[in-house]
Amino acid sequence: MSALQLWLLALGLLLLAGLAAHGAWRTRRSRPRRPQRTAPRPGEAAGPGEPPAPRREPGFDSLPPQGAEALAEPPGPGRVEGAGPPPGSGLALDLLSGAEAPAPWAARFGASAASADREPADLPAEPGPAPAPVEPELLPALRRREGPRIDLRIDCPATLRLNPPLSGEALLAHLPASRRVGSKPLLIEASPPTTPTPAAPPRPAPAEPAPWDAPADAPQALADPAPTALALAAELSPEPEVSHWESPRPGMLYGGLRLAVQLASRSGALNEIEFSEFAQKVEGLADTLQASFELPDMREAVDRARSLDAFASAHDALLSLQLRARRAAWTPGFVQQQARALGLSHGVLPGRMVLPAREAGAPPQLVLQMDAQAALADDPERAAVRELTLSLDVPQTPQQHQPFEAWLRLAGQLAEALEAEVCDDLGQPLGPPAFEAIRASLAQLYAELEAAELPAGSVAARRLFA
């Protein structure tokens, strides 16, 4: 074999080795990104081929020196509803409280947020005055959580008069089992019986001074005019107290009942068929309770429903953007790990993660959705996700919480962490001009909702846009 043949053979082998290395690199690069593994738990294998870590039974000897004293200390105060999140709970929860966005996205989209000045951690805190003990009777009473109340702006009520009044137990036993009329929710409230205000006791007439006790220059007192018929009627039949409405509960006596169906929602306006079903429920309940009732006019209710539905359709907004992988795809576990690091939590539906609201029971502020089939895969490590949807329901979040800024900053942080590109529904990249146009449209939308007495994030707006 000549020298030329040896050189050609070596060159061919090097070329084949280069092609094999390039193919392996391309395969490794296109492999879905997996979550980073944390330290192994006792009894679990640290890696393939490594022995598992020895199990260690818990005991007091494994505590640090200050462990016993920490266990003996009384627990701190519980979390107060409406207070800020605990430190280290995620970056997304700090967006609405003024945390800074990543530098590249803050410069690209103009997101400005003033970061709070923090004291150095190595400086000792100055001792403050000891808190004064709170008296038990000064503590606020726990408020009973109630459902939505009837709102005459978006509900159509029918009133029942109970004669004689009924107890809360009797009402709850005969109320309709289904709280829906077609696709609309049905609300029920009761009112205690009106009781007349007790008449004030007559005031004693002032004693007339004796003629000799009165000064000489004092004017002669005018005689009281005769009481009019209207004043006598007011004394004999005083006005009753104004009744209030509440959800029926045991242990109470009620003299009135009202049922209300919602006029419009995202499923459409109240139609004639749904109103007829509502009227049947009212008439059936009135027959059961032997009460008189008043129903609104069907034509007026349907016209109000259509007008309200037209207003809601013109002022409804659901913002969503796509996060698409630039290079390698992601596994569901990798996406969930990065989202949890930014403060998102798992939702009810598979593949859904949410940024919780500030108020208890309110809908989430932001929603991150991935493919549900990938989230429910038998082997999530082999499932590949290349697209995520980050959405903001505008009428569900108050404007003062700045949900648009939080939506924009969270999209930037996810794009940085996942190496993704921000696009619209058609796959076109979104830039600063598009977000500025959306910001201006949202400002006008918030103003129109405020003018209509349906501000974004209010209970009425959440029900109307649900």
LINCORNOR-V757574 format. One record per residue. N is the residue number from 1. RES is the residue in one small letter. PSI is psi in whole degrees, -180 to 180 (NA if undefined). D_FIRST is the distance of its C-alpha to the first C-alpha in Angstrom with 2 decimals. Layout:
# LINCORNOR-V757574
((N,RES,PSI,D_FIRST) (N,RES,PSI,D_FIRST))
This chain:
# LINCORNOR-V757574
((1,m,129,0.00) (2,s,169,3.76) (3,a,-35,6.73) (4,l,-41,8.27) (5,q,-39,6.39) (6,l,-41,7.08) (7,w,-39,10.47) (8,l,-38,11.16) (9,l,-43,10.63) (10,a,-40,12.89) (11,l,-39,15.25) (12,g,-41,15.65) (13,l,-41,16.44) (14,l,-38,18.88) (15,l,-43,20.44) (16,l,-41,21.02) (17,a,-39,22.52) (18,g,-42,24.73) (19,l,-40,25.95) (20,a,-42,26.80) (21,a,-40,28.66) (22,h,-40,30.50) (23,g,-40,31.56) (24,a,-38,32.83) (25,w,-41,34.71) (26,r,-39,36.28) (27,t,-43,37.32) (28,r,-35,38.84) (29,r,-36,40.61) (30,s,-2,42.15) (31,r,140,43.35) (32,p,140,47.18) (33,r,134,48.53) (34,r,158,50.23) (35,p,151,53.17) (36,q,134,52.71) (37,r,140,53.58) (38,t,-176,56.40) (39,a,138,56.93) (40,p,146,56.89) (41,r,159,60.24) (42,p,131,61.25) (43,g,-10,59.87) (44,e,151,57.04) (45,a,135,53.37) (46,a,-23,52.08) (47,g,178,48.68) (48,p,128,46.21) (49,g,0,45.80) (50,e,145,48.58) (51,p,149,51.85) (52,p,153,54.94) (53,a,142,57.36) (54,p,140,60.31) (55,r,145,63.44) (56,r,122,66.48) (57,e,140,69.96) (58,p,146,72.07) (59,g,169,74.86) (60,f,-19,76.97) (61,d,-16,75.03) (62,s,-3,72.03) (63,l,152,74.11) (64,p,171,73.99) (65,p,-34,77.06) (66,q,11,78.70) (67,g,-42,77.93) (68,a,-41,81.25) (69,e,-35,83.20) (70,a,-35,81.29) (71,l,-30,82.12) (72,a,-19,85.75) (73,e,146,86.05) (74,p,150,87.60) (75,p,150,85.34) (76,g,176,85.35) (77,p,145,86.92) (78,g,169,85.36) (79,r,128,83.65) (80,v,138,86.20) (81,e,132,85.74) (82,g,-11,84.91) (83,a,166,83.59) (84,g,164,80.21) (85,p,156,77.06) (86,p,154,76.21) (87,p,142,73.88) (88,g,16,70.20) (89,s,1,70.67) (90,g,155,68.22) (91,l,-34,67.82) (92,a,-32,69.06) (93,l,-18,72.42) (94,d,-5,72.88) (95,l,-42,72.33) (96,l,-11,75.94) (97,s,10,77.30) (98,g,20,75.74) (99,a,153,72.29) (100,e,144,69.82) (101,a,165,66.97) (102,p,147,63.38) (103,a,-45,63.10) (104,p,-43,60.73) (105,w,-32,62.92) (106,a,-36,66.16) (107,a,-29,65.13) (108,r,-43,63.76) (109,f,4,66.69) (110,g,25,69.48) (111,a,117,70.20) (112,s,133,72.58) (113,a,127,73.92) (114,a,120,75.82) (115,s,142,74.55) (116,a,140,77.26) (117,d,126,77.66) (118,r,147,76.79) (119,e,150,77.88) (120,p,145,75.31) (121,a,-24,74.50) (122,d,-10,75.04) (123,l,135,78.65) (124,p,143,81.22) (125,a,141,83.32) (126,e,136,86.95) (127,p,128,89.30) (128,g,174,91.33) (129,p,144,94.66) (130,a,137,94.77) (131,p,142,95.14) (132,a,141,98.61) (133,p,139,99.06) (134,v,128,99.43) (135,e,144,102.41) (136,p,-35,101.69) (137,e,-15,104.20) (138,l,-11,102.53) (139,l,139,99.16) (140,p,143,98.55) (141,a,145,98.93) (142,l,130,95.87) (143,r,136,95.78) (144,r,128,95.36) (145,r,126,92.39) (146,e,161,93.55) (147,g,-170,91.88) (148,p,147,92.25) (149,r,160,95.79) (150,i,129,97.44) (151,d,118,97.11) (152,l,-13,99.47) (153,r,-30,97.04) (154,i,2,94.48) (155,d,155,96.48) (156,c,104,99.25) (157,p,154,101.74) (158,a,134,104.45) (159,t,139,107.24) (160,l,135,109.05) (161,r,119,112.38) (162,l,122,112.95) (163,n,106,116.59) (164,p,168,117.10) (165,p,153,114.20) (166,l,156,111.51) (167,s,163,109.55) (168,g,-34,105.85) (169,e,-41,105.17) (170,a,-38,106.90) (171,l,-45,104.98) (172,l,-29,101.59) (173,a,-23,102.41) (174,h,2,103.16) (175,l,154,100.61) (176,p,140,98.05) (177,a,-35,94.99) (178,s,128,92.64) (179,r,39,92.57) (180,r,147,91.07) (181,v,101,92.60) (182,g,-119,89.94) (183,s,9,87.14) (184,k,144,89.51) (185,p,152,90.46) (186,l,125,94.05) (187,l,146,95.76) (188,i,131,98.96) (189,e,154,101.36) (190,a,159,104.81) (191,s,135,107.76) (192,p,156,110.48) (193,p,142,114.00) (194,t,130,115.89) (195,t,135,118.75) (196,p,144,121.58) (197,t,128,121.87) (198,p,137,124.97) (199,a,143,127.73) (200,a,141,128.59) (201,p,145,131.89) (202,p,137,134.76) (203,r,138,135.36) (204,p,140,138.86) (205,a,140,141.05) (206,p,142,141.99) (207,a,131,145.48) (208,e,131,147.85) (209,p,152,149.55) (210,a,149,153.30) (211,p,-32,155.22) (212,w,-19,156.55) (213,d,-21,153.17) (214,a,142,151.72) (215,p,160,152.11) (216,a,-36,154.56) (217,d,7,152.03) (218,a,136,149.41) (219,p,153,148.69) (220,q,128,149.63) (221,a,137,146.64) (222,l,142,145.61) (223,a,141,145.81) (224,d,135,142.52) (225,p,157,142.03) (226,a,140,142.19) (227,p,137,138.81) (228,t,168,137.28) (229,a,-34,136.20) (230,l,-39,132.51) (231,a,-38,132.80) (232,l,-39,134.55) (233,a,-36,131.87) (234,a,-36,129.17) (235,e,-36,130.99) (236,l,-36,131.52) (237,s,83,127.99) (238,p,158,125.43) (239,e,141,121.96) (240,p,161,119.38) (241,e,150,116.35) (242,v,125,113.13) (243,s,156,110.88) (244,h,158,107.15) (245,w,143,104.34) (246,e,169,101.85) (247,s,135,99.70) (248,p,136,101.90) (249,r,153,101.85) (250,p,155,103.89) (251,g,5,107.07) (252,m,160,108.14) (253,l,130,110.79) (254,y,141,109.97) (255,g,-7,112.26) (256,g,155,109.76) (257,l,141,106.37) (258,r,140,104.06) (259,l,138,100.93) (260,a,136,98.61) (261,v,141,95.68) (262,q,137,93.10) (263,l,-37,93.47) (264,a,155,89.85) (265,s,-172,86.33) (266,r,-13,82.79) (267,s,-5,83.37) (268,g,-177,86.11) (269,a,159,89.86) (270,l,127,92.60) (271,n,-179,93.64) (272,e,-36,96.76) (273,i,-43,95.29) (274,e,-37,94.33) (275,f,-38,97.75) (276,s,-39,99.47) (277,e,-38,97.51) (278,f,-43,98.55) (279,a,-37,102.19) (280,q,-40,102.08) (281,k,-39,100.87) (282,v,-46,103.63) (283,e,-40,106.33) (284,g,-41,105.16) (285,l,-37,105.18) (286,a,-39,108.59) (287,d,-38,110.02) (288,t,-42,108.65) (289,l,-3,110.09) (290,q,54,113.25) (291,a,156,112.70) (292,s,151,113.37) (293,f,161,110.45) (294,e,124,109.73) (295,l,140,106.79) (296,p,164,105.58) (297,d,134,105.69) (298,m,-42,102.61) (299,r,-42,102.39) (300,e,-40,102.61) (301,a,-42,99.99) (302,v,-39,97.51) (303,d,-42,98.08) (304,r,-40,97.49) (305,a,-42,94.31) (306,r,-39,92.93) (307,s,-42,93.81) (308,l,-37,92.17) (309,d,-37,89.05) (310,a,-40,88.79) (311,f,-44,89.04) (312,a,-38,86.40) (313,s,-34,83.97) (314,a,-16,84.34) (315,h,20,83.79) (316,d,139,81.03) (317,a,128,77.67) (318,l,105,74.52) (319,l,136,71.74) (320,s,145,68.16) (321,l,159,64.75) (322,q,139,61.20) (323,l,109,58.57) (324,r,138,55.13) (325,a,134,51.87) (326,r,-42,49.72) (327,r,-94,46.43) (328,a,152,46.33) (329,a,176,49.08) (330,w,152,51.44) (331,t,156,52.51) (332,p,-36,56.30) (333,g,-36,56.39) (334,f,-42,54.81) (335,v,-44,57.36) (336,q,-35,60.21) (337,q,-45,59.14) (338,q,-37,59.08) (339,a,-39,62.35) (340,r,-34,64.12) (341,a,-23,63.15) (342,l,7,65.04) (343,g,3,68.14) (344,l,154,67.78) (345,s,164,68.75) (346,h,139,68.09) (347,g,-172,70.32) (348,v,-41,71.90) (349,l,151,69.48) (350,p,140,65.81) (351,g,14,63.45) (352,r,128,66.40) (353,m,144,66.98) (354,v,154,70.09) (355,l,111,71.58) (356,p,155,75.01) (357,a,168,78.22) (358,r,-37,80.67) (359,e,146,83.57) (360,a,132,83.63) (361,g,-4,83.31) (362,a,156,82.14) (363,p,158,79.09) (364,p,155,75.81) (365,q,-46,75.20) (366,l,150,71.55) (367,v,128,69.41) (368,l,121,65.62) (369,q,134,64.39) (370,m,179,60.98) (371,d,124,59.97) (372,a,-33,62.15) (373,q,-36,59.62) (374,a,-36,57.01) (375,a,-28,59.67) (376,l,15,60.60) (377,a,150,57.07) (378,d,-37,56.51) (379,d,91,53.58) (380,p,-23,54.37) (381,e,-21,51.09) (382,r,-9,49.24) (383,a,145,51.74) (384,a,132,50.90) (385,v,126,53.61) (386,r,-2,52.93) (387,e,136,56.52) (388,l,155,59.79) (389,t,124,63.32) (390,l,117,65.73) (391,s,154,69.28) (392,l,121,72.70) (393,d,104,75.95) (394,v,-50,78.22) (395,p,-10,81.71) (396,q,-12,81.00) (397,t,133,80.49) (398,p,150,83.15) (399,q,-33,82.51) (400,q,-16,83.38) (401,h,-4,80.35) (402,q,60,78.11) (403,p,-30,75.87) (404,f,-42,74.08) (405,e,-40,72.92) (406,a,-40,71.78) (407,w,-42,69.90) (408,l,-44,68.13) (409,r,-39,67.24) (410,l,-36,66.01) (411,a,-40,63.76) (412,g,-41,62.31) (413,q,-39,61.74) (414,l,-38,60.08) (415,a,-38,57.84) (416,e,-42,56.79) (417,a,-34,56.23) (418,l,-3,54.40) (419,e,56,52.50) (420,a,168,54.34) (421,e,137,55.80) (422,v,121,59.53) (423,c,169,60.27) (424,d,-170,63.20) (425,d,-25,63.59) (426,l,3,61.69) (427,g,8,58.67) (428,q,133,59.69) (429,p,142,59.31) (430,l,135,62.66) (431,g,-180,63.59) (432,p,-40,66.63) (433,p,-37,68.72) (434,a,-41,68.59) (435,f,-34,69.76) (436,e,-37,72.54) (437,a,-40,73.84) (438,i,-39,73.84) (439,r,-43,75.70) (440,a,-39,78.43) (441,s,-38,78.87) (442,l,-38,79.23) (443,a,-42,81.91) (444,q,-39,83.95) (445,l,-45,83.44) (446,y,-41,84.66) (447,a,-40,87.70) (448,e,-38,88.67) (449,l,-38,88.37) (450,e,-39,90.51) (451,a,-30,93.11) (452,a,9,93.30) (453,e,32,94.00) (454,l,62,90.75) (455,p,150,88.57) (456,a,137,84.96) (457,g,-10,84.64) (458,s,164,88.26) (459,v,-42,89.21) (460,a,-40,90.51) (461,a,-39,87.37) (462,r,-38,85.10) (463,r,-39,87.15) (464,l,-37,87.30) (465,f,36,83.54) (466,a,NA,82.53))
